[in-house]
Protein backbone atom coordinates (compact mmCIF):
# COMPACT_ATOMS: atom_id res chain seq x y z
CA UNK A 1 0.00 0.00 0.00
CA UNK A 2 1.53 3.30 -1.14
CA UNK A 3 0.53 5.95 1.40
CA UNK A 4 1.55 9.50 0.50
CA UNK A 5 -0.52 11.69 2.85
CA UNK A 6 -2.11 11.97 6.27
CA UNK A 7 -5.21 14.05 6.98
CA UNK A 8 -5.90 15.06 10.58
CA UNK A 9 -9.13 16.16 12.17
CA UNK A 10 -8.33 18.99 14.59
CA UNK A 11 -10.65 18.88 17.60
CA UNK A 12 -9.87 15.83 19.74
CA UNK A 13 -6.95 14.74 17.55
CA UNK A 14 -4.42 17.60 17.57
CA UNK A 15 -5.88 19.54 20.49
CA UNK A 16 -8.77 18.97 22.89
CA UNK A 17 -11.14 21.81 22.10
CA UNK A 18 -14.15 19.63 22.90
CA UNK A 19 -14.28 21.01 26.44
CA UNK A 20 -14.53 24.57 25.10
CA UNK A 21 -17.33 23.55 22.74
CA UNK A 22 -19.09 21.90 25.66
CA UNK A 23 -18.80 24.97 27.88
CA UNK A 24 -20.23 27.18 25.13
CA UNK A 25 -23.10 24.79 24.33
CA UNK A 26 -23.89 24.45 28.05
CA UNK A 27 -23.94 28.23 28.38
CA UNK A 28 -26.46 28.41 25.53
CA UNK A 29 -28.58 25.60 26.99
CA UNK A 30 -28.78 27.33 30.37
CA UNK A 31 -29.74 30.56 28.66
CA UNK A 32 -32.59 28.63 26.98
CA UNK A 33 -33.70 27.19 30.32
CA UNK A 34 -32.25 23.67 30.52
CA UNK A 35 -29.02 21.90 31.44
CA UNK A 36 -26.69 20.04 29.11
CA UNK A 37 -24.54 17.18 30.40
CA UNK A 38 -21.10 15.95 29.25
CA UNK A 39 -22.77 12.65 28.27
CA UNK A 40 -25.24 14.45 26.00
CA UNK A 41 -22.32 16.40 24.52
CA UNK A 42 -20.94 13.15 23.07
CA UNK A 43 -23.70 13.33 20.43
CA UNK A 44 -22.25 16.58 19.12
CA UNK A 45 -18.76 15.22 18.35
CA UNK A 46 -17.80 15.55 14.71
CA UNK A 47 -21.13 17.22 13.86
CA UNK A 48 -21.58 20.60 12.17
CA UNK A 49 -22.53 23.66 14.22
CA UNK A 50 -26.12 23.90 12.99
CA UNK A 51 -26.76 20.17 13.36
CA UNK A 52 -25.28 20.37 16.87
CA UNK A 53 -27.70 23.16 17.66
CA UNK A 54 -30.62 21.09 16.35
CA UNK A 55 -29.59 18.20 18.63
CA UNK A 56 -29.23 20.54 21.61
CA UNK A 57 -32.71 22.00 21.01
CA UNK A 58 -34.18 18.49 20.67
CA UNK A 59 -32.62 17.51 24.01
CA UNK A 60 -34.05 20.63 25.67
CA UNK A 61 -37.44 20.40 23.97
CA UNK A 62 -37.00 23.94 22.66
CA UNK A 63 -38.32 25.23 19.32
CA UNK A 64 -36.71 28.23 17.65
CA UNK A 65 -37.35 29.93 14.34
CA UNK A 66 -34.65 29.81 11.67
CA UNK A 67 -33.62 33.36 12.51
CA UNK A 68 -33.50 32.57 16.25
CA UNK A 69 -31.40 29.47 15.52
CA UNK A 70 -28.92 31.49 13.51
CA UNK A 71 -28.64 34.00 16.35
CA UNK A 72 -28.23 31.21 18.94
CA UNK A 73 -25.48 29.61 16.85
CA UNK A 74 -23.77 33.00 16.54
CA UNK A 75 -23.83 33.51 20.33
CA UNK A 76 -22.51 30.01 20.97
CA UNK A 77 -19.67 30.56 18.54
CA UNK A 78 -18.78 33.93 20.08
CA UNK A 79 -18.46 32.29 23.51
CA UNK A 80 -16.41 29.46 22.00
CA UNK A 81 -14.05 31.91 20.25
CA UNK A 82 -13.58 33.72 23.57
CA UNK A 83 -12.51 30.39 25.12
CA UNK A 84 -10.13 29.35 22.32
CA UNK A 85 -8.32 32.69 22.21
CA UNK A 86 -6.68 31.49 25.42
CA UNK A 87 -5.32 28.25 23.84
CA UNK A 88 -1.53 27.85 24.00
CA UNK A 89 0.93 25.47 22.27
CA UNK A 90 1.07 23.59 25.58
CA UNK A 91 -2.42 22.23 24.82
CA UNK A 92 -1.30 20.22 21.77
CA UNK A 93 -2.11 16.62 22.68
CA UNK A 94 0.77 14.37 23.83
CA UNK A 95 2.84 12.75 21.11
CA UNK A 96 1.32 14.74 18.22
CA UNK A 97 4.38 16.86 17.45
CA UNK A 98 6.73 13.87 17.59
CA UNK A 99 4.49 11.95 15.18
CA UNK A 100 4.32 14.90 12.78
CA UNK A 101 8.11 15.10 12.85
CA UNK A 102 8.27 11.40 12.01
CA UNK A 103 5.96 11.93 9.02
CA UNK A 104 8.31 14.67 7.82
CA UNK A 105 11.20 12.20 7.98
CA UNK A 106 9.27 9.88 5.63
CA UNK A 107 8.20 12.67 3.27
CA UNK A 108 4.50 12.22 4.07
CA UNK A 109 2.27 15.18 3.17
CA UNK A 110 -0.06 16.48 5.89
CA UNK A 111 -3.40 18.29 5.94
CA UNK A 112 -5.99 19.38 8.47
CA UNK A 113 -9.57 18.37 7.61
CA UNK A 114 -11.78 19.95 10.25
CA UNK A 115 -15.46 20.91 10.24
CA UNK A 116 -14.53 23.78 12.55
CA UNK A 117 -14.75 27.23 10.98
CA UNK A 118 -12.30 28.35 13.66
CA UNK A 119 -9.55 25.93 12.59
CA UNK A 120 -7.23 28.70 11.26
CA UNK A 121 -7.45 30.58 14.58
CA UNK A 122 -6.77 27.40 16.59
CA UNK A 123 -3.74 26.46 14.45
CA UNK A 124 -2.41 30.00 14.83
CA UNK A 125 -2.84 29.88 18.62
CA UNK A 126 -1.04 26.51 18.70
CA UNK A 127 1.70 27.93 16.44
CA UNK A 128 1.61 24.94 14.08
CA UNK A 129 0.17 26.38 10.83
CA UNK A 130 3.48 25.80 9.03
CA UNK A 131 3.50 22.10 9.89
CA UNK A 132 0.64 21.33 7.49
CA UNK A 133 0.63 21.48 3.69
CA UNK A 134 -3.10 22.17 3.43
CA UNK A 135 -6.08 23.19 5.54
CA UNK A 136 -9.70 22.37 4.70
CA UNK A 137 -12.14 23.77 7.26
CA UNK A 138 -15.85 24.35 7.75
CA UNK A 139 -15.87 27.42 5.50
CA UNK A 140 -14.95 25.29 2.47
CA UNK A 141 -17.47 22.45 2.71
CA UNK A 142 -21.23 22.13 2.32
CA UNK A 143 -21.74 18.54 3.47
CA UNK A 144 -21.16 17.33 7.04
CA UNK A 145 -19.41 14.11 8.03
CA UNK A 146 -20.06 11.19 7.46
CA UNK A 147 -20.13 12.65 3.95
CA UNK A 148 -16.48 12.43 2.78
CA UNK A 149 -16.40 15.89 1.13
CA UNK A 150 -13.95 17.43 3.60
CA UNK A 151 -11.43 14.61 3.22
CA UNK A 152 -11.82 14.43 -0.57
CA UNK A 153 -11.00 18.15 -0.74
CA UNK A 154 -8.01 17.67 1.57
CA UNK A 155 -6.69 14.83 -0.61
CA UNK A 156 -7.03 17.04 -3.70
CA UNK A 157 -5.21 19.87 -1.94
CA UNK A 158 -2.34 17.45 -1.28
CA UNK A 159 -2.41 16.19 -4.89
CA UNK A 160 -3.08 12.69 -3.57
CA UNK A 161 -5.71 10.08 -4.42
CA UNK A 162 -8.03 8.87 -1.63
CA UNK A 163 -6.28 5.47 -1.70
CA UNK A 164 -3.01 7.21 -0.80
CA UNK A 165 -4.46 8.91 2.31
CA UNK A 166 -4.85 7.98 5.97
CA UNK A 167 -7.30 9.99 8.07
CA UNK A 168 -6.86 10.45 11.82
CA UNK A 169 -10.24 10.97 13.52
CA UNK A 170 -11.71 10.91 17.03
CA UNK A 171 -15.38 10.81 15.99
CA UNK A 172 -17.44 7.95 14.58
CA UNK A 173 -18.88 10.22 11.88
CA UNK A 174 -15.34 11.20 10.89
CA UNK A 175 -14.16 7.60 10.63
CA UNK A 176 -17.20 6.83 8.48
CA UNK A 177 -16.46 9.87 6.30
CA UNK A 178 -12.92 8.63 5.68
CA UNK A 179 -14.13 5.16 4.77
CA UNK A 180 -16.90 6.59 2.57
CA UNK A 181 -14.19 8.52 0.73
CA UNK A 182 -12.15 5.39 0.06
CA UNK A 183 -9.47 6.22 2.64
CA UNK A 184 -7.93 4.32 5.54
CA UNK A 185 -8.91 5.59 8.98
CA UNK A 186 -7.03 5.64 12.27
CA UNK A 187 -9.37 6.26 15.20
CA UNK A 188 -8.06 8.29 18.13
CA UNK A 189 -9.92 7.32 21.27
CA UNK A 190 -12.22 4.45 22.29
CA UNK A 191 -12.04 1.33 20.10
CA UNK A 192 -15.64 0.43 20.99
CA UNK A 193 -16.90 3.69 19.51
CA UNK A 194 -14.43 3.82 16.61
CA UNK A 195 -14.85 0.17 15.63
CA UNK A 196 -15.05 0.95 11.90
CA UNK A 197 -11.51 2.33 11.85
CA UNK A 198 -8.64 0.31 10.40
CA UNK A 199 -6.61 1.01 13.53
CA UNK A 200 -7.45 2.65 16.87
CA UNK A 201 -4.96 4.43 19.13
CA UNK A 202 -5.56 5.93 22.54
CA UNK A 203 -2.83 8.54 22.08
CA UNK A 204 -0.03 9.51 19.69
CA UNK A 205 2.57 8.92 22.41
CA UNK A 206 5.28 6.55 21.09
CA UNK A 207 3.31 5.95 17.86
CA UNK A 208 5.56 5.07 14.93
CA UNK A 209 4.78 5.40 11.23
CA UNK A 210 5.74 1.76 10.68
CA UNK A 211 3.09 0.66 13.19
CA UNK A 212 0.42 2.56 11.30
CA UNK A 213 1.43 1.09 7.91
CA UNK A 214 1.50 -2.41 9.37
CA UNK A 215 -1.95 -2.05 10.94
CA UNK A 216 -3.67 -0.70 7.84
CA UNK A 217 -2.10 -3.28 5.51
CA UNK A 218 -3.84 -6.16 7.28
C-alpha positions as CSV (number, residue, x, y, z in Angstrom):
1,X,0.0,0.0,0.0
2,X,1.5,3.3,-1.1
3,X,0.5,6.0,1.4
4,X,1.6,9.5,0.5
5,X,-0.5,11.7,2.8
6,X,-2.1,12.0,6.3
7,X,-5.2,14.0,7.0
8,X,-5.9,15.1,10.6
9,X,-9.1,16.2,12.2
10,X,-8.3,19.0,14.6
11,X,-10.7,18.9,17.6
12,X,-9.9,15.8,19.7
13,X,-6.9,14.7,17.5
14,X,-4.4,17.6,17.6
15,X,-5.9,19.5,20.5
16,X,-8.8,19.0,22.9
17,X,-11.1,21.8,22.1
18,X,-14.2,19.6,22.9
19,X,-14.3,21.0,26.4
20,X,-14.5,24.6,25.1
21,X,-17.3,23.5,22.7
22,X,-19.1,21.9,25.7
23,X,-18.8,25.0,27.9
24,X,-20.2,27.2,25.1
25,X,-23.1,24.8,24.3
26,X,-23.9,24.4,28.0
27,X,-23.9,28.2,28.4
28,X,-26.5,28.4,25.5
29,X,-28.6,25.6,27.0
30,X,-28.8,27.3,30.4
31,X,-29.7,30.6,28.7
32,X,-32.6,28.6,27.0
33,X,-33.7,27.2,30.3
34,X,-32.3,23.7,30.5
35,X,-29.0,21.9,31.4
36,X,-26.7,20.0,29.1
37,X,-24.5,17.2,30.4
38,X,-21.1,16.0,29.3
39,X,-22.8,12.7,28.3
40,X,-25.2,14.5,26.0
41,X,-22.3,16.4,24.5
42,X,-20.9,13.2,23.1
43,X,-23.7,13.3,20.4
44,X,-22.2,16.6,19.1
45,X,-18.8,15.2,18.4
46,X,-17.8,15.6,14.7
47,X,-21.1,17.2,13.9
48,X,-21.6,20.6,12.2
49,X,-22.5,23.7,14.2
50,X,-26.1,23.9,13.0
51,X,-26.8,20.2,13.4
52,X,-25.3,20.4,16.9
53,X,-27.7,23.2,17.7
54,X,-30.6,21.1,16.3
55,X,-29.6,18.2,18.6
56,X,-29.2,20.5,21.6
57,X,-32.7,22.0,21.0
58,X,-34.2,18.5,20.7
59,X,-32.6,17.5,24.0
60,X,-34.1,20.6,25.7
61,X,-37.4,20.4,24.0
62,X,-37.0,23.9,22.7
63,X,-38.3,25.2,19.3
64,X,-36.7,28.2,17.6
65,X,-37.3,29.9,14.3
66,X,-34.7,29.8,11.7
67,X,-33.6,33.4,12.5
68,X,-33.5,32.6,16.2
69,X,-31.4,29.5,15.5
70,X,-28.9,31.5,13.5
71,X,-28.6,34.0,16.3
72,X,-28.2,31.2,18.9
73,X,-25.5,29.6,16.8
74,X,-23.8,33.0,16.5
75,X,-23.8,33.5,20.3
76,X,-22.5,30.0,21.0
77,X,-19.7,30.6,18.5
78,X,-18.8,33.9,20.1
79,X,-18.5,32.3,23.5
80,X,-16.4,29.5,22.0
81,X,-14.1,31.9,20.3
82,X,-13.6,33.7,23.6
83,X,-12.5,30.4,25.1
84,X,-10.1,29.3,22.3
85,X,-8.3,32.7,22.2
86,X,-6.7,31.5,25.4
87,X,-5.3,28.3,23.8
88,X,-1.5,27.9,24.0
89,X,0.9,25.5,22.3
90,X,1.1,23.6,25.6
91,X,-2.4,22.2,24.8
92,X,-1.3,20.2,21.8
93,X,-2.1,16.6,22.7
94,X,0.8,14.4,23.8
95,X,2.8,12.7,21.1
96,X,1.3,14.7,18.2
97,X,4.4,16.9,17.4
98,X,6.7,13.9,17.6
99,X,4.5,12.0,15.2
100,X,4.3,14.9,12.8
101,X,8.1,15.1,12.8
102,X,8.3,11.4,12.0
103,X,6.0,11.9,9.0
104,X,8.3,14.7,7.8
105,X,11.2,12.2,8.0
106,X,9.3,9.9,5.6
107,X,8.2,12.7,3.3
108,X,4.5,12.2,4.1
109,X,2.3,15.2,3.2
110,X,-0.1,16.5,5.9
111,X,-3.4,18.3,5.9
112,X,-6.0,19.4,8.5
113,X,-9.6,18.4,7.6
114,X,-11.8,20.0,10.2
115,X,-15.5,20.9,10.2
116,X,-14.5,23.8,12.5
117,X,-14.7,27.2,11.0
118,X,-12.3,28.3,13.7
119,X,-9.5,25.9,12.6
120,X,-7.2,28.7,11.3
121,X,-7.4,30.6,14.6
122,X,-6.8,27.4,16.6
123,X,-3.7,26.5,14.5
124,X,-2.4,30.0,14.8
125,X,-2.8,29.9,18.6
126,X,-1.0,26.5,18.7
127,X,1.7,27.9,16.4
128,X,1.6,24.9,14.1
129,X,0.2,26.4,10.8
130,X,3.5,25.8,9.0
131,X,3.5,22.1,9.9
132,X,0.6,21.3,7.5
133,X,0.6,21.5,3.7
134,X,-3.1,22.2,3.4
135,X,-6.1,23.2,5.5
136,X,-9.7,22.4,4.7
137,X,-12.1,23.8,7.3
138,X,-15.9,24.3,7.8
139,X,-15.9,27.4,5.5
140,X,-15.0,25.3,2.5
141,X,-17.5,22.4,2.7
142,X,-21.2,22.1,2.3
143,X,-21.7,18.5,3.5
144,X,-21.2,17.3,7.0
145,X,-19.4,14.1,8.0
146,X,-20.1,11.2,7.5
147,X,-20.1,12.6,3.9
148,X,-16.5,12.4,2.8
149,X,-16.4,15.9,1.1
150,X,-13.9,17.4,3.6
151,X,-11.4,14.6,3.2
152,X,-11.8,14.4,-0.6
153,X,-11.0,18.1,-0.7
154,X,-8.0,17.7,1.6
155,X,-6.7,14.8,-0.6
156,X,-7.0,17.0,-3.7
157,X,-5.2,19.9,-1.9
158,X,-2.3,17.4,-1.3
159,X,-2.4,16.2,-4.9
160,X,-3.1,12.7,-3.6
161,X,-5.7,10.1,-4.4
162,X,-8.0,8.9,-1.6
163,X,-6.3,5.5,-1.7
164,X,-3.0,7.2,-0.8
165,X,-4.5,8.9,2.3
166,X,-4.8,8.0,6.0
167,X,-7.3,10.0,8.1
168,X,-6.9,10.4,11.8
169,X,-10.2,11.0,13.5
170,X,-11.7,10.9,17.0
171,X,-15.4,10.8,16.0
172,X,-17.4,7.9,14.6
173,X,-18.9,10.2,11.9
174,X,-15.3,11.2,10.9
175,X,-14.2,7.6,10.6
176,X,-17.2,6.8,8.5
177,X,-16.5,9.9,6.3
178,X,-12.9,8.6,5.7
179,X,-14.1,5.2,4.8
180,X,-16.9,6.6,2.6
181,X,-14.2,8.5,0.7
182,X,-12.2,5.4,0.1
183,X,-9.5,6.2,2.6
184,X,-7.9,4.3,5.5
185,X,-8.9,5.6,9.0
186,X,-7.0,5.6,12.3
187,X,-9.4,6.3,15.2
188,X,-8.1,8.3,18.1
189,X,-9.9,7.3,21.3
190,X,-12.2,4.5,22.3
191,X,-12.0,1.3,20.1
192,X,-15.6,0.4,21.0
193,X,-16.9,3.7,19.5
194,X,-14.4,3.8,16.6
195,X,-14.8,0.2,15.6
196,X,-15.1,0.9,11.9
197,X,-11.5,2.3,11.9
198,X,-8.6,0.3,10.4
199,X,-6.6,1.0,13.5
200,X,-7.4,2.7,16.9
201,X,-5.0,4.4,19.1
202,X,-5.6,5.9,22.5
203,X,-2.8,8.5,22.1
204,X,0.0,9.5,19.7
205,X,2.6,8.9,22.4
206,X,5.3,6.6,21.1
207,X,3.3,6.0,17.9
208,X,5.6,5.1,14.9
209,X,4.8,5.4,11.2
210,X,5.7,1.8,10.7
211,X,3.1,0.7,13.2
212,X,0.4,2.6,11.3
213,X,1.4,1.1,7.9
214,X,1.5,-2.4,9.4
215,X,-2.0,-2.0,10.9
216,X,-3.7,-0.7,7.8
217,X,-2.1,-3.3,5.5
218,X,-3.8,-6.2,7.3
